[in-house]
């Protein structure tokens, strides 16, 4: 046994890895790495949101204005253009990234719940291209769902490149989603709470801090490129009478019914198209034709539809147009996404909510003119109420409408309708427009998961405090002899003062053992891996198993967080398995005695 002792240690270092190449740079720890990542993700999300909006405009101009001008009969352009977009989207999604199909958020939730926060990097580009073509060609879908998936894929790709553990990978994935929402709506607070409430379902301080940094950064980038203006310009509204809250409660209940109808029809269309025995990449063409036929009578259903929302908020709008707008948008969006198109459901929810709210406001103003605000106030509140009824996300709904309009005076009616809509929708079904897609795949993220036994055990209760180490100035022959004498696959390498400098395992000896490097004058320090992967006493065994997964080592040194060169112990695969067995059997996990079984 070689004793170790504590001295003043070097600055903590973080190890990055990209396709096997290692890069070490000085950091003060995990916090600085997360800050750098959050800012980088925010910048990427902000630029990505801007580029995505530009791409939608480019496709729209190319297909509708340039190509459409070549066809003299405009009804043909109206019907065929969305189908042409479907003809392009289908093969792109089918051959390059199936997860880019649909509205995107369920795929992000799946990555968090089942895939350890991993999304393929190609999704960033395929989702952007497919959704831009779909929306720009007239497909009835929103740009927020794609932005969430694009930002999440960006965050996940950076996290995977840095080989982050699962917990942090999920957090940076959600940071990308927060940045995307913030940049799209100029709503940094709503972006944070969307990721916390809908995606992560985790309100921990660390997750909140990372999401805030990414969201703020993305908003700064978006404002620099697009200006600091609310997503919708609306006149000021206020509560005329306390009795009016009853009218807003009625609006909330109606919004819940519209939201449940939207969910039902969307997935009914998806089932019908899935059952259709034609190649999957051809189905978006049929969906596009259906949208085009609806657009002959209601051209407002094409694309995102924010221009129509603005008109509904500002008025005047024909009362007889409002109900067809709700039904038409509901049907067009269901056809677009159910057939395999790519886009979001957030904007359609706002569209339907605005038309519904305007209709309710017109009715109550006719029936009770002295107690009712302008109908535009009901349209504004209806937007949030329908979204909340569909997503069961009342906090996000309230915040995003508040930030998009910049008007606080509507907050009481807004909260009333949103809460009523969420409650009524939840009574009708606990599934949301996002979770139902996962439920149909057999994945239930609404039921709290069973506690992970390994997450309840700390390294300090399992690690072995007597450590067999290797001096950094030992020559190659002595290294081999040392390995023969001890039944371990890896050894912490220390300097003359007992300070941790690296780790050496069988893989580090491979070049010499295969004759690819001369054995002469080779010391342990020439072979060791640096910086060494380490654990900390307050790590959970869940975090340790993830670190083992990212290395080829059987043992990891346990070091002090304050001084990472001070070795406190060692932990192995065998120690983790033994602790798990004792936990399952109901035994207390305490400091175990040293054992030669430790790998």
Secondary structure, 3 states (H helix, E strand, C coil): CCCCCCCCCCCCEEEEEECCEEEEEECCCHHHHHHHHHHHHHHHHHHHHHHHHHHHHHHHHHHHHHHHHHCCCHHHHHHHHHHHHHHHHHHHHHHHCHHHCECCHHHHHHHHHHCCCCCCCCHHHHHHHHHHHHHHCCCCCECHHHHHHHHHHHHHHHHHHCCCCHHHHHHHHHHHHHHHHHHHHCCHHHHHHHHHHHHHCCCCHHHHHHHHHHHHHHHHHHHHHHCCCCCCCCCCCCCCCCCHHHHHHHHHHHHHHHHHHHHHHHHHHHHHHHHCCCCHHHHHHHHHHHHHHHHHHCHHHCCCCHHHHHHHHHCCCCHHHHHHHHHHHHHHHHHHHHCCCECECHHHHHHHHHHHHHHHHHHHHHHCCCCCCCHHHHHHHHHHHHHHHHHCCHHHHHHHHHHHHCCCCCHHHHHHHHHHHHHHHHHHCCCCCCHHHHHCCCCCCCCCCCCCHHHHCEHHHCCECCCCEEECCCEHHHHHHHHHHCCCCEEEEECCCCCEEEEEEHHHHHHHHCCCCCCCCCEHHHHCECCCCEEECCCEHHHHHHHHHCCCCCEEEEECCCCCCCEEEEEEHHHHHHHHHHHHCCCCCCCCCCCCCCC
